[in-house]
Amino acid sequence: MLVPGEYTSWPTGVEKDVDEGQKGFNTYGDHPFVLARLEDKTYIGLFLKNSNAKVLKYIKEPKGKSVINFRMIGGVIDIFAFMGTTVEEVLQEYHKVVGHPFLPPLWAFGFHQGSSGYTSDKLARESVEKYRNMSIPLEALWIDESYMQNYRPFTLDKENFGNLRILASDLAQKKQRIGISIHPGIPTTDEKGNPYSYYESLVKEGGYIKTLKTTDKYKDVLIGEHLPGKCAYIDFSSPDGARFWLEGLKTLTDITSYQSIQFNYNEITQM
């Protein structure tokens, strides 16, 4: 429940304590949506579609009246108001704007195990076997970015995860799944410092996020820093970006046989 105060919303990718209406906090993510019940017992939902740093100010006035004020430092200002006699009606209208969730497969509701400590497919297999020996149900095993070749998306560390496809096949026979983590940031170079082939393809296809501050080296490609070094970002709203992403995932399927993926560091603020 929202108490009167000012709430900062600025997705820097660094998790902070919950803002109690005192301002000055950043957030791990940003989704400025407010749901309120009106005096006539109907409901309203307010959604501010803006990615810039912003403040929501909630003022509670006499006689049960309230004021909600959004302030932002810039960007596109799209404000949506959804009216309904029930909460469900408001949320249905809201999802027409932001999209509808997909129904997860049944196995996704089961018990999952994941760790960044799986530095090889051997350790991952041992973890599964321990669950089996202790008769603990396990629907899926998740492997963090350690399976990649020096944190490069769409690659496999063949030295430590060369048997990952075999592990996935063995788990599938027992109706268990393999999930992997992936970073959508595309590094500009490979581990030897040469141009990374996927970066070259992304730039050639034009499916990257652009910047107005062009440089001689990267032209209009927006560049940030992450685990593998300097990275470009996929524009998922672009058909070229979506096509590039799909082709990369197909390659990853061939070399890992994963059944599900987890997006890590998929916000620019986190890279």
C-alpha positions as a LaTeX table, in Angstrom:
\begin{tabular}{lrrr}
\hline
Residue & $x$ (\AA) & $y$ (\AA) & $z$ (\AA) \\
\hline
Met1 & 0.00 & 0.00 & 0.00 \\
Leu2 & 1.35 & 3.40 & $-1.01$ \\
Val3 & 1.84 & 5.92 & 1.80 \\
Pro4 & 2.17 & 9.67 & 1.14 \\
Gly5 & 5.64 & 10.66 & $-0.01$ \\
Glu6 & 7.92 & 10.92 & $-3.02$ \\
Tyr7 & 9.21 & 7.76 & $-4.66$ \\
Thr8 & 12.26 & 7.80 & $-6.91$ \\
Ser9 & 12.27 & 5.45 & $-9.88$ \\
Trp10 & 15.60 & 5.24 & $-11.65$ \\
Pro11 & 16.72 & 1.83 & $-12.99$ \\
Thr12 & 20.48 & 1.89 & $-12.54$ \\
Gly13 & 20.64 & $-1.90$ & $-12.28$ \\
Val14 & 21.86 & $-1.76$ & $-8.68$ \\
Glu15 & 19.42 & $-3.12$ & $-6.12$ \\
Lys16 & 18.65 & $-0.83$ & $-3.19$ \\
Asp17 & 16.36 & $-0.94$ & $-0.18$ \\
Val18 & 12.66 & $-0.29$ & $-0.74$ \\
Asp19 & 11.91 & 3.40 & $-1.10$ \\
Glu20 & 9.66 & 4.45 & 1.76 \\
Gly21 & 8.68 & 7.72 & 0.12 \\
Gln22 & 11.81 & 9.69 & 1.02 \\
Lys23 & 13.29 & 10.01 & $-2.51$ \\
Gly24 & 16.92 & 9.42 & $-3.43$ \\
Phe25 & 16.62 & 5.69 & $-4.12$ \\
Asn26 & 17.30 & 3.93 & $-7.37$ \\
Thr27 & 15.65 & 0.68 & $-8.39$ \\
Tyr28 & 16.69 & $-2.62$ & $-9.92$ \\
Gly29 & 13.92 & $-2.28$ & $-12.49$ \\
Asp30 & 11.37 & 0.34 & $-13.44$ \\
His31 & 7.66 & $-0.08$ & $-14.03$ \\
Pro32 & 5.67 & 2.98 & $-12.87$ \\
Phe33 & 2.12 & 1.65 & $-12.56$ \\
Val34 & $-0.33$ & 2.71 & $-9.83$ \\
Leu35 & $-3.65$ & 1.02 & $-9.04$ \\
Ala36 & $-6.18$ & 2.94 & $-6.92$ \\
Arg37 & $-9.77$ & 2.58 & $-5.74$ \\
Leu38 & $-11.98$ & 5.63 & $-6.20$ \\
Glu39 & $-14.74$ & 6.97 & $-3.93$ \\
Asp40 & $-17.47$ & 5.30 & $-5.97$ \\
Lys41 & $-15.64$ & 1.95 & $-5.45$ \\
Thr42 & $-14.51$ & 1.75 & $-9.06$ \\
Tyr43 & $-10.82$ & 1.47 & $-9.93$ \\
Ile44 & $-8.24$ & 3.35 & $-11.95$ \\
Gly45 & $-4.81$ & 2.31 & $-13.14$ \\
Leu46 & $-2.15$ & 4.86 & $-14.12$ \\
Phe47 & 0.84 & 3.83 & $-16.21$ \\
Leu48 & 3.66 & 6.20 & $-17.14$ \\
Lys49 & 5.64 & 4.75 & $-20.05$ \\
Asn50 & 8.93 & 6.58 & $-19.63$ \\
Ser51 & 12.43 & 5.17 & $-19.14$ \\
Asn52 & 14.06 & 8.27 & $-17.65$ \\
Ala53 & 14.71 & 8.97 & $-13.98$ \\
Lys54 & 11.47 & 10.01 & $-12.37$ \\
Val55 & 9.67 & 10.73 & $-9.12$ \\
Leu56 & 6.14 & 9.74 & $-8.16$ \\
Lys57 & 4.67 & 12.10 & $-5.58$ \\
Tyr58 & 1.64 & 10.91 & $-3.63$ \\
Ile59 & $-0.30$ & 13.52 & $-1.67$ \\
Lys60 & $-3.22$ & 12.64 & 0.58 \\
Glu61 & $-5.56$ & 15.59 & 0.94 \\
Pro62 & $-8.51$ & 16.16 & 3.31 \\
Lys63 & $-11.88$ & 14.50 & 2.74 \\
Gly64 & $-10.34$ & 11.36 & 1.29 \\
Lys65 & $-8.92$ & 12.97 & $-1.83$ \\
Ser66 & $-5.54$ & 12.00 & $-3.24$ \\
Val67 & $-3.15$ & 13.48 & $-5.80$ \\
Ile68 & $-0.58$ & 11.51 & $-7.78$ \\
Asn69 & 2.07 & 13.48 & $-9.60$ \\
Phe70 & 4.74 & 12.13 & $-11.96$ \\
Arg71 & 7.90 & 14.13 & $-12.69$ \\
Met72 & 10.66 & 12.97 & $-15.02$ \\
Ile73 & 13.91 & 14.44 & $-16.31$ \\
Gly74 & 13.02 & 13.90 & $-19.99$ \\
Gly75 & 12.20 & 11.33 & $-22.62$ \\
Val76 & 8.95 & 10.36 & $-24.27$ \\
Ile77 & 5.91 & 10.99 & $-22.08$ \\
Asp78 & 3.14 & 8.42 & $-22.59$ \\
Ile79 & 0.54 & 8.32 & $-19.81$ \\
Phe80 & $-2.22$ & 5.73 & $-19.81$ \\
Ala81 & $-5.33$ & 5.73 & $-17.59$ \\
Phe82 & $-7.38$ & 2.55 & $-17.29$ \\
Met83 & $-10.86$ & 2.61 & $-15.76$ \\
Gly84 & $-12.89$ & $-0.32$ & $-14.51$ \\
Thr85 & $-15.49$ & $-1.44$ & $-12.00$ \\
Thr86 & $-13.12$ & $-4.17$ & $-10.78$ \\
Val87 & $-9.38$ & $-4.62$ & $-10.45$ \\
Glu88 & $-9.55$ & $-7.36$ & $-13.09$ \\
Glu89 & $-11.09$ & $-4.99$ & $-15.64$ \\
Val90 & $-8.33$ & $-2.44$ & $-15.09$ \\
Leu91 & $-5.59$ & $-5.05$ & $-15.40$ \\
Gln92 & $-7.14$ & $-6.44$ & $-18.58$ \\
Glu93 & $-6.96$ & $-3.00$ & $-20.20$ \\
Tyr94 & $-3.46$ & $-2.50$ & $-18.86$ \\
His95 & $-2.24$ & $-5.74$ & $-20.45$ \\
Lys96 & $-3.58$ & $-4.60$ & $-23.80$ \\
Val97 & $-0.82$ & $-1.97$ & $-23.65$ \\
Val98 & 2.11 & $-3.86$ & $-22.10$ \\
Gly99 & 1.29 & $-7.29$ & $-23.49$ \\
His100 & $-0.01$ & $-10.54$ & $-22.04$ \\
Pro101 & 2.03 & $-13.09$ & $-20.09$ \\
Phe102 & 2.65 & $-16.51$ & $-21.57$ \\
Leu103 & 1.39 & $-19.61$ & $-19.80$ \\
Pro104 & 4.52 & $-21.43$ & $-18.53$ \\
Pro105 & 4.89 & $-25.17$ & $-19.12$ \\
Leu106 & 3.87 & $-27.39$ & $-16.21$ \\
Trp107 & 7.46 & $-28.36$ & $-15.39$ \\
Ala108 & 8.35 & $-24.72$ & $-14.80$ \\
Phe109 & 6.30 & $-24.82$ & $-11.59$ \\
Gly110 & 8.42 & $-27.62$ & $-10.13$ \\
Phe111 & 11.61 & $-27.49$ & $-8.07$ \\
His112 & 14.66 & $-26.10$ & $-9.87$ \\
Gln113 & 18.32 & $-26.02$ & $-8.94$ \\
Gly114 & 20.86 & $-23.53$ & $-10.26$ \\
Ser115 & 24.30 & $-22.30$ & $-9.35$ \\
Ser116 & 27.07 & $-20.10$ & $-10.67$ \\
Gly117 & 29.44 & $-22.64$ & $-9.09$ \\
Tyr118 & 28.95 & $-25.19$ & $-11.86$ \\
Thr119 & 32.30 & $-24.69$ & $-13.53$ \\
Ser120 & 31.96 & $-27.89$ & $-15.57$ \\
Asp121 & 29.27 & $-30.26$ & $-16.81$ \\
Lys122 & 30.79 & $-32.87$ & $-14.45$ \\
Leu123 & 29.91 & $-30.80$ & $-11.38$ \\
Ala124 & 26.44 & $-30.16$ & $-12.78$ \\
Arg125 & 25.88 & $-33.89$ & $-13.27$ \\
Glu126 & 27.06 & $-34.61$ & $-9.73$ \\
Ser127 & 24.53 & $-32.13$ & $-8.38$ \\
Val128 & 21.68 & $-33.87$ & $-10.21$ \\
Glu129 & 22.82 & $-37.27$ & $-8.97$ \\
Lys130 & 22.84 & $-36.04$ & $-5.36$ \\
Tyr131 & 19.23 & $-34.93$ & $-5.70$ \\
Arg132 & 18.34 & $-38.33$ & $-7.13$ \\
Asn133 & 20.20 & $-40.24$ & $-4.41$ \\
Met134 & 18.35 & $-38.24$ & $-1.73$ \\
Ser135 & 14.99 & $-38.76$ & $-3.48$ \\
Ile136 & 14.44 & $-35.02$ & $-3.88$ \\
Pro137 & 12.32 & $-34.17$ & $-6.95$ \\
Leu138 & 14.12 & $-32.00$ & $-9.49$ \\
Glu139 & 12.43 & $-30.64$ & $-12.60$ \\
Ala140 & 15.26 & $-28.58$ & $-14.05$ \\
Leu141 & 18.93 & $-27.76$ & $-13.63$ \\
Trp142 & 20.17 & $-24.25$ & $-14.41$ \\
Ile143 & 23.72 & $-23.43$ & $-15.45$ \\
Asp144 & 25.01 & $-19.89$ & $-15.20$ \\
Glu145 & 27.29 & $-18.08$ & $-17.65$ \\
Ser146 & 30.21 & $-20.41$ & $-16.84$ \\
Tyr147 & 29.27 & $-22.58$ & $-19.85$ \\
Met148 & 30.19 & $-19.75$ & $-22.24$ \\
Gln149 & 33.59 & $-19.26$ & $-23.81$ \\
Asn150 & 34.88 & $-16.25$ & $-21.88$ \\
Tyr151 & 31.35 & $-14.84$ & $-21.46$ \\
Arg152 & 30.71 & $-14.69$ & $-25.21$ \\
Pro153 & 27.03 & $-15.28$ & $-26.07$ \\
Phe154 & 26.20 & $-18.21$ & $-28.39$ \\
Thr155 & 29.46 & $-20.01$ & $-27.53$ \\
Leu156 & 30.38 & $-23.07$ & $-25.44$ \\
Asp157 & 33.43 & $-23.72$ & $-23.28$ \\
Lys158 & 34.25 & $-27.07$ & $-24.87$ \\
Glu159 & 36.99 & $-27.84$ & $-22.36$ \\
Asn160 & 34.71 & $-27.72$ & $-19.31$ \\
Phe161 & 31.28 & $-28.21$ & $-20.88$ \\
Gly162 & 32.05 & $-30.44$ & $-23.83$ \\
Asn163 & 29.53 & $-33.05$ & $-22.61$ \\
Leu164 & 26.68 & $-30.62$ & $-21.95$ \\
Arg165 & 24.55 & $-32.05$ & $-24.77$ \\
Ile166 & 25.02 & $-35.55$ & $-23.36$ \\
Leu167 & 23.97 & $-34.32$ & $-19.90$ \\
Ala168 & 20.88 & $-32.68$ & $-21.40$ \\
Ser169 & 20.01 & $-35.92$ & $-23.22$ \\
Asp170 & 20.41 & $-37.99$ & $-20.06$ \\
Leu171 & 18.21 & $-35.62$ & $-18.10$ \\
Ala172 & 15.58 & $-35.64$ & $-20.83$ \\
Gln173 & 15.26 & $-39.41$ & $-20.51$ \\
Lys174 & 14.26 & $-38.83$ & $-16.87$ \\
Lys175 & 11.92 & $-35.97$ & $-17.84$ \\
Gln176 & 14.26 & $-33.33$ & $-16.46$ \\
Arg177 & 15.40 & $-30.18$ & $-18.24$ \\
Ile178 & 18.48 & $-28.04$ & $-18.72$ \\
Gly179 & 18.26 & $-24.26$ & $-18.48$ \\
Ile180 & 21.07 & $-21.84$ & $-19.23$ \\
Ser181 & 21.80 & $-18.20$ & $-18.57$ \\
Ile182 & 22.60 & $-15.82$ & $-21.39$ \\
His183 & 23.70 & $-12.20$ & $-21.63$ \\
Pro184 & 22.21 & $-10.27$ & $-24.55$ \\
Gly185 & 25.16 & $-7.86$ & $-24.62$ \\
Ile186 & 27.30 & $-8.66$ & $-27.67$ \\
Pro187 & 31.06 & $-8.10$ & $-27.10$ \\
Thr188 & 32.95 & $-6.25$ & $-29.80$ \\
Thr189 & 35.95 & $-8.62$ & $-29.69$ \\
Asp190 & 36.67 & $-12.29$ & $-29.06$ \\
Glu191 & 38.98 & $-13.52$ & $-26.27$ \\
Lys192 & 42.02 & $-12.86$ & $-28.50$ \\
Gly193 & 41.05 & $-9.26$ & $-29.17$ \\
Asn194 & 39.91 & $-9.89$ & $-32.73$ \\
Pro195 & 36.51 & $-8.63$ & $-33.96$ \\
Tyr196 & 33.78 & $-10.91$ & $-32.59$ \\
Ser197 & 31.88 & $-12.51$ & $-35.46$ \\
Tyr198 & 28.49 & $-12.00$ & $-33.85$ \\
Tyr199 & 29.24 & $-8.33$ & $-33.27$ \\
Glu200 & 30.15 & $-7.92$ & $-36.92$ \\
Ser201 & 26.93 & $-9.66$ & $-37.94$ \\
Leu202 & 24.83 & $-7.52$ & $-35.60$ \\
Val203 & 26.32 & $-4.30$ & $-37.00$ \\
Lys204 & 25.97 & $-5.50$ & $-40.58$ \\
Glu205 & 22.30 & $-6.40$ & $-40.08$ \\
Gly206 & 21.58 & $-3.14$ & $-38.27$ \\
Gly207 & 19.79 & $-4.74$ & $-35.33$ \\
Tyr208 & 21.62 & $-2.81$ & $-32.62$ \\
Ile209 & 20.71 & 0.10 & $-30.36$ \\
Lys210 & 22.11 & 3.33 & $-31.77$ \\
Thr211 & 23.57 & 6.42 & $-30.12$ \\
Leu212 & 23.59 & 10.04 & $-31.25$ \\
Lys213 & 27.17 & 10.39 & $-30.00$ \\
Thr214 & 28.99 & 8.70 & $-32.86$ \\
Thr215 & 32.66 & 7.71 & $-32.67$ \\
Asp216 & 35.28 & 6.92 & $-35.29$ \\
Lys217 & 35.69 & 3.37 & $-33.98$ \\
Tyr218 & 32.09 & 2.29 & $-33.31$ \\
Lys219 & 30.17 & 4.78 & $-35.49$ \\
Asp220 & 26.58 & 4.96 & $-34.18$ \\
Val221 & 26.70 & 1.73 & $-32.11$ \\
Leu222 & 25.86 & 2.24 & $-28.45$ \\
Ile223 & 28.75 & 0.66 & $-26.49$ \\
Gly224 & 28.82 & $-0.33$ & $-22.82$ \\
Glu225 & 31.00 & $-2.38$ & $-20.47$ \\
His226 & 30.23 & $-5.87$ & $-19.19$ \\
Leu227 & 32.00 & $-9.12$ & $-18.24$ \\
Pro228 & 33.57 & $-9.76$ & $-21.67$ \\
Gly229 & 34.52 & $-6.10$ & $-22.14$ \\
Lys230 & 32.96 & $-3.57$ & $-24.49$ \\
Cys231 & 29.51 & $-4.66$ & $-25.70$ \\
Ala232 & 26.82 & $-3.58$ & $-28.12$ \\
Tyr233 & 23.12 & $-4.01$ & $-27.36$ \\
Ile234 & 20.49 & $-5.80$ & $-29.39$ \\
Asp235 & 17.46 & $-3.75$ & $-30.39$ \\
Phe236 & 14.74 & $-6.30$ & $-29.67$ \\
Ser237 & 12.09 & $-3.98$ & $-31.12$ \\
Ser238 & 13.82 & $-4.11$ & $-34.50$ \\
Pro239 & 13.03 & $-6.94$ & $-36.96$ \\
Asp240 & 16.76 & $-7.09$ & $-37.73$ \\
Gly241 & 17.59 & $-7.39$ & $-34.04$ \\
Ala242 & 14.94 & $-10.08$ & $-33.50$ \\
Arg243 & 16.23 & $-12.03$ & $-36.49$ \\
Phe244 & 19.81 & $-11.82$ & $-35.22$ \\
Trp245 & 18.71 & $-12.99$ & $-31.76$ \\
Leu246 & 16.80 & $-15.92$ & $-33.16$ \\
Glu247 & 19.74 & $-17.11$ & $-35.25$ \\
Gly248 & 22.02 & $-16.90$ & $-32.24$ \\
Leu249 & 19.62 & $-18.94$ & $-30.12$ \\
Lys250 & 19.40 & $-21.58$ & $-32.84$ \\
Thr251 & 23.18 & $-21.92$ & $-32.72$ \\
Leu252 & 23.05 & $-22.16$ & $-28.94$ \\
Thr253 & 20.40 & $-24.88$ & $-29.17$ \\
Asp254 & 22.65 & $-26.96$ & $-31.40$ \\
Ile255 & 25.60 & $-26.83$ & $-29.02$ \\
Thr256 & 23.81 & $-27.08$ & $-25.64$ \\
Ser257 & 20.35 & $-28.67$ & $-26.18$ \\
Tyr258 & 18.84 & $-26.29$ & $-23.61$ \\
Gln259 & 15.11 & $-26.29$ & $-22.90$ \\
Ser260 & 14.90 & $-22.85$ & $-21.33$ \\
Ile261 & 16.96 & $-19.69$ & $-21.04$ \\
Gln262 & 17.33 & $-17.03$ & $-18.40$ \\
Phe263 & 18.14 & $-13.46$ & $-19.44$ \\
Asn264 & 20.82 & $-11.94$ & $-17.22$ \\
Tyr265 & 22.00 & $-8.36$ & $-17.46$ \\
Asn266 & 19.55 & $-7.66$ & $-20.26$ \\
Glu267 & 19.13 & $-4.01$ & $-19.23$ \\
Ile268 & 21.61 & $-1.45$ & $-20.49$ \\
Thr269 & 21.92 & $-0.08$ & $-16.96$ \\
Gln270 & 23.36 & $-3.41$ & $-15.84$ \\
Met271 & 26.09 & $-3.59$ & $-18.43$ \\
\hline
\end{tabular}
